[in-house]
């Protein structure tokens, strides 16, 4: 599990990221590590839980649901309908 989310709102000066990942643990099977902060900075890191893959997956799903409800999304997902128009092929010059 490795999920990277962003929340970008230039009007509110909000440029945040949230990373949820599963890593090997010395005492249990897996550990759920979350990292958050301002885009371009290191941010903060916290281990949110450890245990079996199923337990870590449940905790991760709960955190993901919470972050999505707070306006976070995967990068590029919220670009909307403007992205295809930029590469519409209007420049139909010869191919190299």
Protein Blocks (a to p, Z undefined) as FASTA:
>chain_A
ZZddddddfknopacdddddddddfkbmbdcddddddehiabjaddfbgcdfklmmmmmm
mmmmmmmmnopacehklnojmlmmmmnopaacdcZZ
